[in-house]
Amino acid sequence: MAPSPAVSEAIGEAAAAGHAPLSTGTLSLLATLTRAINAKAVVEIGTYMGSSGLVFLGSMAPDGILTSIDAEADNQHAARAFFTREGFPSSRFRLIAGSPLEIMPKLRDAAYDLVFINGDKTSYVEYVISADRMLRAGGMLILADALWHGEVADQSNESDEALIIREAIDSIAQNEAYTYSLLPVGNGLLVAIKS
């Protein structure tokens, strides 16, 4: 599925701001997964100008609400402009600027259909712990950049990102509540369903 003009523009703005935008294949898969579970309550960690947010809003149930958390308020200004321009009313999205590690614990337990983690890689383990609490039974946890430029699979690579992403993946793999798959889409996408 080709991205909409707005999604393509958001990808361009993210790249221009120095972020590594999600691939169009990743965004297409996010749309498919969101529709597959008929998500109505989605949380994303990492707004990054709104490309994934646009995909979630366009793929969720018509009464679905997106909660997007980003430490950089500037990313959310761009996202808000895209969401509004695309006709999504402000009642369908909450943009929360601040540290996800401080905000996630304030979100309700077992209240979300999908949690998408695409924030600071060195906080992935803590994000996964919070996401587990927030997800309902049957909910979906998605981890972006799960292969991290091939570094995660290389056990000799001990960069901070590779080590922490590996640890986050291990925590999901060892949690009997999850059925998961690691997909070679974009920079790697881990998809897990909570029983």
ZAFILUM-392061 format. One record per residue: residue in one letter; x, y, z of N, C-alpha, C, CB in turn. Coordinates in steps of 0.02 Angstrom, whole numbers. Glycine has a CB too. Layout:
// ZAFILUM-392061
+------+--------+--------+--------+--------+--------+--------+--------+--------+--------+--------+--------+--------+
! resn !    nxx !    nyy !    nzz !   caxx !   cayy !   cazz !    cxx !    cyy !    czz !   cbxx !   cbyy !   cbzz !
+------+--------+--------+--------+--------+--------+--------+--------+--------+--------+--------+--------+--------+
!    A !      X !      Y !      Z !      X !      Y !      Z !      X !      Y !      Z !      X !      Y !      Z !
...
+------+--------+--------+--------+--------+--------+--------+--------+--------+--------+--------+--------+--------+
This chain:
// ZAFILUM-392061
+------+--------+--------+--------+--------+--------+--------+--------+--------+--------+--------+--------+--------+
! resn !    nxx !    nyy !    nzz !   caxx !   cayy !   cazz !    cxx !    cyy !    czz !   cbxx !   cbyy !   cbzz !
+------+--------+--------+--------+--------+--------+--------+--------+--------+--------+--------+--------+--------+
!    M !     42 !    -59 !      0 !      0 !      0 !      0 !     45 !     62 !      0 !    -48 !      0 !     61 !
!    A !     35 !    105 !    -48 !     75 !    166 !    -52 !     52 !    216 !      1 !     69 !    198 !   -123 !
!    P !     99 !    253 !     31 !     79 !    301 !     83 !     40 !    359 !     51 !    141 !    328 !    120 !
!    S !     -4 !    388 !     91 !    -42 !    446 !     68 !      6 !    505 !     60 !    -99 !    464 !    118 !
!    P !    -14 !    557 !     23 !     30 !    616 !     17 !     48 !    646 !     85 !     -4 !    669 !    -25 !
!    A !      1 !    646 !    132 !     16 !    674 !    198 !     68 !    633 !    235 !    -49 !    678 !    241 !
!    V !     62 !    566 !    231 !    112 !    522 !    263 !    180 !    533 !    230 !     90 !    448 !    257 !
!    S !    182 !    538 !    165 !    245 !    550 !    129 !    276 !    616 !    151 !    235 !    549 !     53 !
!    E !    234 !    667 !    160 !    259 !    732 !    182 !    286 !    728 !    254 !    203 !    786 !    177 !
!    A !    251 !    692 !    297 !    274 !    684 !    366 !    340 !    646 !    368 !    221 !    647 !    408 !
!    I !    348 !    595 !    326 !    411 !    559 !    321 !    467 !    607 !    301 !    406 !    500 !    270 !
!    G !    453 !    649 !    252 !    503 !    698 !    229 !    522 !    747 !    283 !    476 !    736 !    169 !
!    E !    472 !    771 !    321 !    487 !    818 !    376 !    529 !    785 !    430 !    422 !    845 !    406 !
!    A !    514 !    721 !    445 !    553 !    686 !    496 !    625 !    679 !    474 !    522 !    616 !    510 !
!    A !    635 !    661 !    411 !    703 !    654 !    384 !    740 !    721 !    386 !    702 !    627 !    313 !
!    A !    704 !    775 !    367 !    735 !    842 !    367 !    753 !    864 !    437 !    687 !    892 !    335 !
!    A !    717 !    840 !    487 !    731 !    858 !    557 !    785 !    814 !    588 !    667 !    853 !    599 !
!    G !    812 !    767 !    548 !    866 !    724 !    572 !    844 !    660 !    604 !    907 !    762 !    621 !
!    H !    779 !    644 !    599 !    754 !    580 !    625 !    761 !    527 !    570 !    681 !    586 !    649 !
!    A !    764 !    464 !    591 !    763 !    409 !    543 !    690 !    388 !    535 !    809 !    348 !    567 !
!    P !    657 !    409 !    481 !    585 !    393 !    474 !    573 !    319 !    463 !    555 !    434 !    417 !
!    L !    513 !    298 !    481 !    493 !    229 !    468 !    487 !    218 !    393 !    425 !    212 !    503 !
!    S !    502 !    157 !    371 !    497 !    142 !    299 !    423 !    137 !    279 !    534 !     76 !    283 !
!    T !    411 !    144 !    215 !    342 !    138 !    191 !    315 !     67 !    203 !    337 !    157 !    116 !
!    G !    359 !     17 !    199 !    339 !    -52 !    213 !    317 !    -60 !    286 !    396 !   -100 !    197 !
!    T !    354 !    -29 !    331 !    336 !    -31 !    402 !    269 !      2 !    414 !    390 !      2 !    445 !
!    L !    259 !     61 !    384 !    196 !     97 !    392 !    138 !     58 !    363 !    200 !    166 !    359 !
!    S !    148 !     25 !    307 !     96 !    -16 !    277 !     77 !    -74 !    323 !    118 !    -42 !    209 !
!    L !    128 !   -105 !    353 !    115 !   -160 !    399 !     78 !   -135 !    462 !    180 !   -195 !    418 !
!    L !     97 !    -76 !    487 !     61 !    -47 !    545 !    -13 !    -38 !    529 !     93 !     20 !    565 !
!    A !    -28 !    -14 !    469 !    -98 !     -5 !    449 !   -134 !    -72 !    449 !   -102 !     28 !    379 !
!    T !   -103 !   -123 !    421 !   -133 !   -189 !    416 !   -146 !   -218 !    486 !    -88 !   -237 !    376 !
!    L !    -97 !   -213 !    530 !   -104 !   -241 !    598 !   -157 !   -203 !    638 !    -37 !   -238 !    635 !
!    T !   -160 !   -138 !    630 !   -209 !    -97 !    665 !   -280 !   -117 !    644 !   -198 !    -22 !    652 !
!    R !   -289 !   -125 !    579 !   -355 !   -146 !    554 !   -371 !   -218 !    575 !   -358 !   -141 !    478 !
!    A !   -321 !   -261 !    576 !   -333 !   -332 !    592 !   -362 !   -341 !    662 !   -268 !   -371 !    586 !
!    I !   -342 !   -298 !    709 !   -368 !   -305 !    777 !   -423 !   -254 !    792 !   -311 !   -296 !    827 !
!    N !   -443 !   -217 !    740 !   -496 !   -166 !    748 !   -481 !   -121 !    808 !   -565 !   -200 !    756 !
!    A !   -419 !    -95 !    810 !   -396 !    -55 !    867 !   -437 !      8 !    875 !   -323 !    -37 !    858 !
!    K !   -454 !     22 !    938 !   -489 !     84 !    956 !   -449 !    128 !   1003 !   -556 !     68 !    987 !
!    A !   -400 !     99 !   1036 !   -359 !    136 !   1084 !   -286 !    118 !   1071 !   -379 !    120 !   1158 !
!    V !   -249 !    165 !   1043 !   -179 !    154 !   1023 !   -134 !    204 !   1059 !   -170 !    160 !    946 !
!    V !    -78 !    179 !   1084 !    -26 !    222 !   1113 !     37 !    214 !   1071 !    -12 !    205 !   1189 !
!    E !     67 !    270 !   1052 !    132 !    266 !   1019 !    182 !    306 !   1059 !    128 !    293 !    946 !
!    I !    242 !    277 !   1065 !    298 !    311 !   1097 !    344 !    334 !   1041 !    335 !    263 !   1149 !
!    G !    346 !    399 !   1031 !    385 !    429 !    977 !    338 !    454 !    922 !    435 !    378 !    947 !
!    T !    322 !    518 !    924 !    276 !    548 !    875 !    310 !    559 !    808 !    248 !    614 !    901 !
!    Y !    372 !    583 !    810 !    414 !    593 !    750 !    376 !    623 !    690 !    444 !    528 !    728 !
!    M !    347 !    680 !    700 !    314 !    720 !    648 !    247 !    691 !    624 !    359 !    726 !    588 !
!    G !    228 !    632 !    648 !    160 !    609 !    636 !    149 !    558 !    581 !    121 !    664 !    621 !
!    S !    201 !    530 !    550 !    188 !    482 !    496 !    152 !    420 !    522 !    254 !    462 !    462 !
!    S !    176 !    391 !    577 !    143 !    332 !    605 !     75 !    351 !    634 !    186 !    298 !    658 !
!    G !     70 !    409 !    664 !      6 !    432 !    692 !    -47 !    438 !    638 !     15 !    499 !    726 !
!    L !    -29 !    464 !    580 !    -76 !    469 !    524 !   -100 !    399 !    504 !    -44 !    505 !    464 !
!    V !    -54 !    352 !    503 !    -71 !    283 !    484 !   -119 !    253 !    536 !     -8 !    239 !    477 !
!    F !   -103 !    262 !    600 !   -147 !    235 !    652 !   -217 !    267 !    648 !   -117 !    246 !    721 !
!    L !   -220 !    332 !    643 !   -285 !    366 !    640 !   -325 !    344 !    580 !   -275 !    442 !    638 !
!    G !   -292 !    334 !    524 !   -327 !    313 !    464 !   -347 !    239 !    464 !   -283 !    326 !    404 !
!    S !   -318 !    200 !    508 !   -330 !    127 !    509 !   -372 !    105 !    568 !   -264 !     91 !    509 !
!    M !   -377 !    147 !    619 !   -417 !    129 !    678 !   -491 !    132 !    663 !   -400 !    176 !    736 !
!    A !   -529 !    104 !    709 !   -602 !    111 !    706 !   -618 !    186 !    705 !   -636 !     75 !    768 !
!    P !   -675 !    205 !    675 !   -691 !    277 !    669 !   -694 !    315 !    735 !   -757 !    284 !    634 !
!    D !   -707 !    280 !    790 !   -709 !    313 !    855 !   -644 !    301 !    894 !   -769 !    288 !    896 !
!    G !   -592 !    276 !    860 !   -529 !    262 !    893 !   -493 !    325 !    915 !   -485 !    222 !    848 !
!    I !   -453 !    317 !    967 !   -414 !    374 !    994 !   -340 !    354 !    997 !   -440 !    395 !   1064 !
!    L !   -299 !    398 !    971 !   -226 !    390 !    972 !   -197 !    432 !   1028 !   -195 !    409 !    904 !
!    T !   -155 !    402 !   1069 !   -116 !    439 !   1119 !    -43 !    434 !   1096 !   -126 !    409 !   1192 !
!    S !    -13 !    491 !   1082 !     55 !    493 !   1057 !     99 !    532 !   1105 !     59 !    523 !    985 !
!    I !    153 !    500 !   1126 !    198 !    530 !   1176 !    267 !    543 !   1144 !    205 !    484 !   1239 !
!    D !    293 !    603 !   1154 !    359 !    618 !   1126 !    393 !    669 !   1172 !    353 !    646 !   1053 !
!    A !    457 !    659 !   1183 !    494 !    705 !   1226 !    504 !    773 !   1193 !    562 !    675 !   1243 !
!    E !    498 !    776 !   1126 !    509 !    838 !   1089 !    443 !    868 !   1066 !    554 !    825 !   1028 !
!    A !    424 !    924 !   1096 !    361 !    957 !   1079 !    359 !    978 !   1005 !    349 !   1018 !   1123 !
!    D !    416 !    995 !    977 !    418 !   1017 !    906 !    393 !    962 !    860 !    490 !   1037 !    887 !
!    N !    409 !    899 !    876 !    384 !    843 !    835 !    308 !    842 !    835 !    412 !    776 !    860 !
!    Q !    279 !    859 !    892 !    207 !    856 !    898 !    171 !    914 !    866 !    188 !    852 !    971 !
!    H !    204 !    971 !    861 !    174 !   1028 !    825 !    162 !   1008 !    752 !    220 !   1091 !    829 !
!    A !    212 !    977 !    722 !    205 !    955 !    652 !    151 !    902 !    647 !    273 !    927 !    625 !
!    A !    150 !    854 !    693 !    100 !    801 !    691 !     29 !    830 !    697 !    113 !    750 !    748 !
!    R !     20 !    876 !    744 !    -46 !    906 !    753 !    -70 !    940 !    688 !    -45 !    958 !    811 !
!    A !    -24 !    974 !    655 !    -42 !   1008 !    592 !    -63 !    957 !    540 !     17 !   1050 !    566 !
!    F !    -27 !    902 !    534 !    -45 !    850 !    486 !   -112 !    818 !    503 !     10 !    795 !    483 !
!    F !   -122 !    801 !    567 !   -184 !    769 !    588 !   -244 !    814 !    572 !   -183 !    751 !    663 !
!    T !   -237 !    877 !    590 !   -292 !    925 !    580 !   -305 !    935 !    506 !   -275 !    993 !    613 !
!    R !   -252 !    942 !    467 !   -260 !    953 !    395 !   -294 !    894 !    361 !   -192 !    965 !    363 !
!    E !   -282 !    833 !    388 !   -312 !    773 !    360 !   -383 !    761 !    385 !   -269 !    713 !    375 !
!    G !   -408 !    807 !    425 !   -478 !    804 !    446 !   -492 !    763 !    509 !   -518 !    776 !    391 !
!    F !   -440 !    745 !    546 !   -451 !    708 !    608 !   -466 !    758 !    663 !   -389 !    664 !    626 !
!    P !   -524 !    753 !    695 !   -541 !    800 !    749 !   -495 !    790 !    809 !   -614 !    793 !    770 !
!    S !   -485 !    844 !    847 !   -440 !    840 !    905 !   -465 !    791 !    957 !   -433 !    909 !    936 !
!    S !   -528 !    772 !    955 !   -554 !    723 !   1003 !   -528 !    652 !    988 !   -631 !    722 !   1001 !
!    R !   -496 !    643 !    929 !   -471 !    577 !    911 !   -397 !    567 !    927 !   -482 !    565 !    837 !
!    F !   -364 !    619 !    950 !   -293 !    610 !    967 !   -273 !    652 !   1028 !   -248 !    629 !    907 !
!    R !   -227 !    623 !   1067 !   -196 !    658 !   1124 !   -122 !    659 !   1111 !   -213 !    623 !   1193 !
!    L !    -94 !    718 !   1106 !    -22 !    726 !   1097 !      7 !    749 !   1163 !     -5 !    776 !   1039 !
!    I !     49 !    707 !   1193 !     77 !    722 !   1259 !    152 !    731 !   1252 !     60 !    665 !   1310 !
!    A !    175 !    792 !   1265 !    247 !    807 !   1262 !    278 !    795 !   1331 !    259 !    881 !   1239 !
!    G !    331 !    756 !   1332 !    365 !    742 !   1395 !    399 !    675 !   1391 !    316 !    744 !   1453 !
!    S !    432 !    657 !   1445 !    468 !    594 !   1449 !    418 !    535 !   1450 !    514 !    591 !   1511 !
!    P !    423 !    490 !   1402 !    379 !    431 !   1403 !    385 !    391 !   1468 !    394 !    386 !   1344 !
!    L !    445 !    390 !   1497 !    455 !    352 !   1559 !    416 !    382 !   1617 !    529 !    349 !   1577 !
!    E !    401 !    447 !   1614 !    361 !    479 !   1665 !    286 !    476 !   1649 !    382 !    552 !   1673 !
!    I !    269 !    476 !   1585 !    199 !    479 !   1564 !    167 !    410 !   1561 !    194 !    513 !   1496 !
!    M !    202 !    360 !   1536 !    172 !    294 !   1528 !    142 !    266 !   1593 !    223 !    245 !   1501 !
!    P !    176 !    273 !   1651 !    147 !    247 !   1713 !     81 !    279 !   1732 !    196 !    256 !   1769 !
!    K !     66 !    337 !   1703 !      3 !    372 !   1719 !    -55 !    349 !   1675 !     13 !    447 !   1711 !
!    L !    -41 !    309 !   1623 !    -94 !    284 !   1580 !   -125 !    222 !   1611 !    -67 !    269 !   1508 !
!    R !   -188 !    211 !   1595 !   -227 !    159 !   1628 !   -203 !     88 !   1614 !   -299 !    164 !   1608 !
!    D !   -214 !     44 !   1662 !   -198 !    -27 !   1655 !   -247 !    -60 !   1607 !   -199 !    -62 !   1724 !
!    A !   -222 !   -107 !   1566 !   -263 !   -150 !   1523 !   -316 !   -111 !   1484 !   -297 !   -202 !   1565 !
!    A !   -298 !    -51 !   1461 !   -346 !     -8 !   1427 !   -333 !      1 !   1353 !   -348 !     59 !   1460 !
!    Y !   -278 !    -27 !   1327 !   -257 !    -11 !   1259 !   -254 !    -74 !   1215 !   -189 !     23 !   1259 !
!    D !   -274 !    -64 !   1153 !   -274 !   -118 !   1104 !   -205 !   -128 !   1073 !   -325 !   -104 !   1049 !
!    L !   -167 !    -74 !   1066 !   -103 !    -77 !   1032 !    -56 !    -26 !   1063 !   -111 !    -63 !    955 !
!    V !      5 !    -47 !   1077 !     58 !     -1 !   1099 !    116 !     -8 !   1050 !     81 !    -16 !   1173 !
!    F !    135 !     48 !   1019 !    189 !     50 !    970 !    248 !     87 !   1001 !    166 !     84 !    903 !
!    I !    304 !     53 !   1006 !    364 !     82 !   1037 !    415 !    100 !    983 !    396 !     33 !   1088 !
!    N !    428 !    166 !    978 !    474 !    191 !    928 !    512 !    251 !    957 !    437 !    210 !    863 !
!    G !    525 !    250 !   1022 !    559 !    306 !   1053 !    633 !    293 !   1063 !    527 !    322 !   1120 !
!    D !    660 !    321 !   1116 !    731 !    314 !   1134 !    748 !    240 !   1143 !    747 !    355 !   1198 !
!    K !    793 !    216 !   1103 !    809 !    144 !   1104 !    838 !    122 !   1172 !    859 !    128 !   1049 !
!    T !    873 !    167 !   1206 !    903 !    147 !   1270 !    851 !    143 !   1326 !    957 !    197 !   1289 !
!    S !    788 !    157 !   1311 !    734 !    150 !   1361 !    686 !     95 !   1342 !    696 !    216 !   1369 !
!    Y !    703 !     54 !   1293 !    656 !      4 !   1268 !    633 !    -46 !   1322 !    687 !    -34 !   1211 !
!    V !    678 !    -66 !   1366 !    659 !   -115 !   1417 !    605 !    -85 !   1462 !    721 !   -136 !   1459 !
!    E !    614 !    -23 !   1484 !    564 !     10 !   1527 !    499 !     21 !   1488 !    591 !     77 !   1553 !
!    Y !    503 !     38 !   1424 !    443 !     47 !   1384 !    403 !    -19 !   1380 !    460 !     72 !   1313 !
!    V !    438 !    -74 !   1370 !    405 !   -139 !   1365 !    370 !   -156 !   1431 !    456 !   -194 !   1346 !
!    I !    402 !   -142 !   1486 !    372 !   -156 !   1552 !    307 !   -116 !   1559 !    421 !   -139 !   1609 !
!    S !    309 !    -52 !   1543 !    248 !    -11 !   1548 !    195 !    -33 !   1499 !    264 !     63 !   1537 !
!    A !    216 !    -49 !   1438 !    168 !    -71 !   1387 !    131 !   -134 !   1408 !    203 !    -82 !   1320 !
!    D !    167 !   -180 !   1440 !    136 !   -242 !   1463 !     78 !   -228 !   1511 !    189 !   -287 !   1497 !
!    R !     88 !   -181 !   1555 !     35 !   -162 !   1602 !    -24 !   -128 !   1567 !     64 !   -115 !   1656 !
!    M !    -10 !    -90 !   1516 !    -61 !    -50 !   1483 !   -104 !    -90 !   1434 !    -28 !      7 !   1446 !
!    L !    -77 !   -145 !   1407 !   -112 !   -183 !   1356 !   -167 !   -227 !   1385 !    -63 !   -226 !   1318 !
!    R !   -223 !   -229 !   1350 !   -277 !   -275 !   1368 !   -259 !   -345 !   1344 !   -345 !   -252 !   1336 !
!    A !   -294 !   -395 !   1368 !   -285 !   -463 !   1341 !   -305 !   -462 !   1268 !   -328 !   -515 !   1382 !
!    G !   -265 !   -491 !   1225 !   -277 !   -488 !   1153 !   -247 !   -427 !   1120 !   -349 !   -490 !   1140 !
!    G !   -217 !   -383 !   1161 !   -185 !   -322 !   1134 !   -119 !   -338 !   1100 !   -175 !   -271 !   1189 !
!    M !    -95 !   -289 !   1062 !    -35 !   -299 !   1021 !     20 !   -250 !   1042 !    -52 !   -291 !    946 !
!    L !     79 !   -276 !   1051 !    139 !   -236 !   1065 !    183 !   -239 !   1003 !    178 !   -262 !   1128 !
!    I !    203 !   -180 !    978 !    246 !   -177 !    919 !    308 !   -136 !    936 !    208 !   -145 !    858 !
!    L !    365 !   -165 !    922 !    430 !   -134 !    936 !    464 !   -117 !    870 !    474 !   -182 !    979 !
!    A !    475 !    -53 !    858 !    510 !    -32 !    797 !    585 !    -39 !    806 !    492 !     42 !    780 !
!    D !    621 !    -42 !    751 !    694 !    -45 !    750 !    721 !   -106 !    788 !    723 !     19 !    780 !
!    A !    684 !   -160 !    786 !    702 !   -220 !    825 !    766 !   -254 !    800 !    645 !   -269 !    825 !
!    L !    786 !   -239 !    739 !    849 !   -267 !    713 !    907 !   -216 !    717 !    840 !   -290 !    641 !
!    W !    890 !   -153 !    726 !    938 !    -98 !    734 !    999 !   -104 !    689 !    960 !    -95 !    807 !
!    H !    987 !    -96 !    624 !   1039 !    -95 !    573 !   1081 !   -159 !    574 !   1085 !    -35 !    584 !
!    G !   1051 !   -214 !    592 !   1086 !   -278 !    594 !   1127 !   -289 !    657 !   1130 !   -284 !    535 !
!    E !   1129 !   -240 !    701 !   1172 !   -246 !    760 !   1144 !   -292 !    813 !   1183 !   -177 !    790 !
!    V !   1077 !   -298 !    818 !   1047 !   -339 !    870 !   1064 !   -413 !    861 !    970 !   -329 !    870 !
!    A !   1065 !   -437 !    800 !   1079 !   -507 !    786 !   1153 !   -524 !    796 !   1059 !   -524 !    714 !
!    D !   1195 !   -474 !    794 !   1267 !   -485 !    803 !   1283 !   -485 !    878 !   1309 !   -431 !    766 !
!    Q !   1288 !   -545 !    907 !   1298 !   -551 !    980 !   1364 !   -519 !   1003 !   1298 !   -624 !   1000 !
!    S !   1410 !   -508 !    957 !   1473 !   -476 !    976 !   1466 !   -400 !    980 !   1528 !   -494 !    927 !
!    N !   1411 !   -374 !    953 !   1400 !   -301 !    954 !   1373 !   -282 !   1023 !   1351 !   -279 !    897 !
!    E !   1409 !   -241 !   1058 !   1389 !   -221 !   1126 !   1374 !   -147 !   1131 !   1443 !   -240 !   1175 !
!    S !   1350 !   -117 !   1076 !   1329 !    -47 !   1080 !   1269 !    -44 !   1127 !   1312 !    -18 !   1010 !
!    D !   1258 !     15 !   1158 !   1203 !     22 !   1205 !   1136 !      3 !   1173 !   1199 !     94 !   1230 !
!    E !   1124 !     27 !   1111 !   1061 !     14 !   1078 !   1051 !    -61 !   1066 !   1056 !     51 !   1012 !
!    A !   1102 !    -93 !   1039 !   1097 !   -165 !   1024 !   1084 !   -205 !   1087 !   1160 !   -189 !    989 !
!    L !   1121 !   -191 !   1140 !   1113 !   -228 !   1203 !   1043 !   -219 !   1232 !   1165 !   -205 !   1253 !
!    I !   1018 !   -157 !   1232 !    954 !   -144 !   1264 !    896 !   -170 !   1221 !    945 !    -69 !   1276 !
!    I !    901 !   -163 !   1155 !    848 !   -192 !   1113 !    847 !   -267 !   1121 !    859 !   -172 !   1038 !
!    R !    906 !   -299 !   1123 !    910 !   -371 !   1135 !    875 !   -390 !   1201 !    984 !   -394 !   1136 !
!    E !    889 !   -351 !   1253 !    859 !   -363 !   1318 !    783 !   -355 !   1316 !    889 !   -316 !   1371 !
!    A !    759 !   -305 !   1279 !    686 !   -294 !   1273 !    654 !   -353 !   1236 !    672 !   -228 !   1235 !
!    I !    686 !   -376 !   1183 !    660 !   -433 !   1145 !    659 !   -495 !   1190 !    702 !   -446 !   1082 !
!    D !    713 !   -506 !   1228 !    716 !   -563 !   1273 !    661 !   -561 !   1325 !    785 !   -566 !   1308 !
!    S !    646 !   -501 !   1350 !    594 !   -496 !   1402 !    525 !   -515 !   1373 !    591 !   -424 !   1430 !
!    I !    513 !   -500 !   1310 !    451 !   -520 !   1277 !    452 !   -596 !   1264 !    440 !   -481 !   1210 !
!    A !    508 !   -621 !   1240 !    514 !   -692 !   1224 !    505 !   -735 !   1287 !    583 !   -707 !   1193 !
!    Q !    527 !   -711 !   1344 !    522 !   -750 !   1405 !    456 !   -742 !   1442 !    579 !   -731 !   1451 !
!    N !    415 !   -696 !   1418 !    350 !   -683 !   1449 !    298 !   -729 !   1417 !    329 !   -608 !   1442 !
!    E !    273 !   -778 !   1454 !    227 !   -827 !   1426 !    160 !   -797 !   1403 !    213 !   -881 !   1477 !
!    A !    148 !   -735 !   1421 !     86 !   -702 !   1400 !     88 !   -681 !   1327 !     72 !   -641 !   1444 !
!    Y !    147 !   -683 !   1295 !    153 !   -658 !   1227 !    167 !   -714 !   1176 !    209 !   -607 !   1223 !
!    T !    135 !   -706 !   1119 !    153 !   -743 !   1059 !    182 !   -689 !   1013 !     91 !   -782 !   1025 !
!    Y !    242 !   -700 !    987 !    275 !   -646 !    951 !    310 !   -671 !    888 !    326 !   -610 !    996 !
!    S !    325 !   -623 !    845 !    364 !   -636 !    785 !    408 !   -576 !    771 !    318 !   -652 !    724 !
!    L !    469 !   -588 !    749 !    516 !   -535 !    730 !    518 !   -533 !    655 !    587 !   -548 !    761 !
!    L !    497 !   -477 !    626 !    489 !   -471 !    554 !    544 !   -427 !    524 !    421 !   -442 !    537 !
!    P !    573 !   -447 !    467 !    626 !   -408 !    435 !    597 !   -353 !    391 !    671 !   -453 !    394 !
!    V !    553 !   -313 !    419 !    522 !   -257 !    382 !    555 !   -193 !    407 !    444 !   -254 !    393 !
!    G !    574 !   -150 !    360 !    609 !    -88 !    380 !    672 !   -105 !    418 !    563 !    -44 !    422 !
!    N !    678 !    -77 !    477 !    736 !    -89 !    520 !    720 !   -143 !    573 !    759 !    -24 !    554 !
!    G !    671 !   -185 !    557 !    650 !   -238 !    602 !    590 !   -218 !    643 !    707 !   -257 !    648 !
!    L !    541 !   -263 !    646 !    480 !   -248 !    683 !    462 !   -311 !    723 !    421 !   -227 !    635 !
!    L !    459 !   -304 !    789 !    437 !   -359 !    831 !    362 !   -348 !    845 !    478 !   -363 !    898 !
!    V !    322 !   -398 !    831 !    250 !   -395 !    841 !    232 !   -450 !    891 !    210 !   -404 !    774 !
!    A !    199 !   -431 !    945 !    180 !   -479 !    998 !    108 !   -469 !   1018 !    226 !   -471 !   1059 !
!    I !     72 !   -525 !   1026 !      3 !   -524 !   1049 !      2 !   -549 !   1120 !    -43 !   -567 !   1003 !
!    K !    -33 !   -512 !   1163 !    -38 !   -530 !   1234 !   -100 !   -574 !   1245 !    -42 !   -467 !   1279 !
!    S !    -90 !   -631 !   1278 !   -147 !   -675 !   1290 !   -184 !   -654 !   1353 !   -125 !   -748 !   1295 !
+------+--------+--------+--------+--------+--------+--------+--------+--------+--------+--------+--------+--------+
